[in-house]
Amino acid sequence: MITRRFLLCLFALVLTLGNIHHSANATNNSTDDRDEMLRKIDERADHFGGLSRRIWEFAEVGYKEKQSSDLLKSELRAAGFQIQENVAEIPTAFVASYGSGKPIIGILGEFDALPGLSQESIPEKKALVAGAPGHGCGHNLFGVASAFAAITVKDYLMERRLPGTIRFYGTPAEEGGAGKVYMARAGVFNDCDVILAWHPGDANSASLKSSLANISAKFRFYGQAAHAAAAPDKGRSSLDAVMLMAHAVDMMREHVPQTTRIHYIITNGGGAPNVVPDYAEIYMYARQPSMPILDNVWSRIVKCAEAGALATETRMEMELVASVYNELPNEPLAKLVDKNLRRVGGVKYTTEEQAFAEKLRQTFPLDGALPLGSQEHTQQMESGVSSGSTDVSDVSWIVPTTEFRAATYVPGTPGHSWQSAACSGYSIGRKGMVVAAKTLALSAVDLMQDAKLIEAARADFNKRRAGHEYRSRIPINQKPPLNYRDK
């Protein structure tokens, strides 16, 4: 005899099996969705690789990236994004948005080149244009991969009629111009739930590292010109002031925390040896893992400048160019990116690319370098403090943010070098760019569909920021230094 209790148990079992089947189908569909998204990225990789090569050829320095910015805006506009231009009074800064409502996921893109690093995409030093800029930090790949990912996520949302907003941030002048700091001041990141970023490198890795806070300025000295032989007593040398300042800073290096970095160039030292220079300029950087400690170091550097002016009876003016914070890591986001990097896999070289890599590795020291073949895998996440500075850091103090590396360079390649510029224009760089685009797209879609990931990222952000003040050292009334690359 069939009892009522037996029927109830049987009904519950059927429901449970149905739910398991539905859950399995949902998981499979989700996996299939992601696989299809990755296949579409592969299908369009050549197109976006071509865009990265064009920006590599433009090689425009900070705040001058008109062609690069216009190319990315055109691509995003054609894909259905709404474009907000001239953000923060920066002609090359923009925000491209698609969708509506929450969550809002932002992806950062950069596109500025470095002065003096023009290079052909070959494994020997040969400038395309002598003395011209070049993409020695791979930002031609950075901007395009991020736009590629944003467009891919947009297509994913549109095809499935999912809620949410995807944004691409076109951020100029990362190399010392602090473009994102001015954009942050304009409030363009405030309503984002999460920001994703990446950077070209010689390995694939997510990161829990912080970075170095940075302050930079141009110190200008004004003296009195005179004939250097006939009337030297009538002159007051601005170059002497620069050299005294530099010497004082060099002596100060012994008496600052060992994690401090100070470096400079003399951008104007006079016009002729037989004329006492009445104008000279030095461009100074200082970096430190802690912004409050850096404040103290910087105040001492300013005193060195004042001392140089006092000793030479010249006048000193300081123009603060930029300041960026140390980066605030985010563990849940770093783990998400790490998972997706491992799913995507690394970069496999063809026979021709292998030969390129082997020849390029003969041009720089290999002490401590990862071996060839390491680009095919994802490295373990590292914590600590990196040796560089970035304006991504300021964004990370406003919104939960993570930044990872993709292997666009031959393993061991130093950044800001002709070798990295060569890789950024070569197929090796474009392959690494696709790894980055896939990882960004997967991570953005995961965040779009799992509110708990965003909640965890926000909780980690709040915990790390608790008790710390974020205050940009750039004066609130200072406008973006659009001509900071001009000498």
Secondary structure, DSSP 4 states (H G I P E B T S, - for coil): ---HHHHHHHHHHHHHHHHHHHHHHHHHHHHHHHHHHHHHHHHHHHHHHHHHHHHHHH-PBTT--HHHHHHHHHHHHHTT-EEEESGGG-TT-EEEEEEESS-EEEEEE---BBTT----SSSS---SSTT--B-TT-HHHHHHHHHHHHHHHHHHHHHHT--EEEEEEE---TTTS-HHHHHHHTTTTTT-SEEEEEEEESSBB-EEEE--EEEEEEEEEE-B--BTTT-GGG-B-HHHHHHHHHHHHHHHGGGS-TT-EEEEEEEE--S-TTB--SEEEEEEEEEES-HHHHHHHHHHHHHHHHHHHHHHT-EEEEEEEEEEPPP---HHHHHHHHHHHHHH------HHHHHHHHHHGGGS--TTPPPTTGGGSBPPPEEEE-S---THHHHHTTS-EEEEEEE-S-TTPPSSSHHHHHHHTSHHHHHHHHHHHHHHHHHHHHHHH-HHHHHHHHHHHHHHHTT-----SS-TTPPP-TTTT--
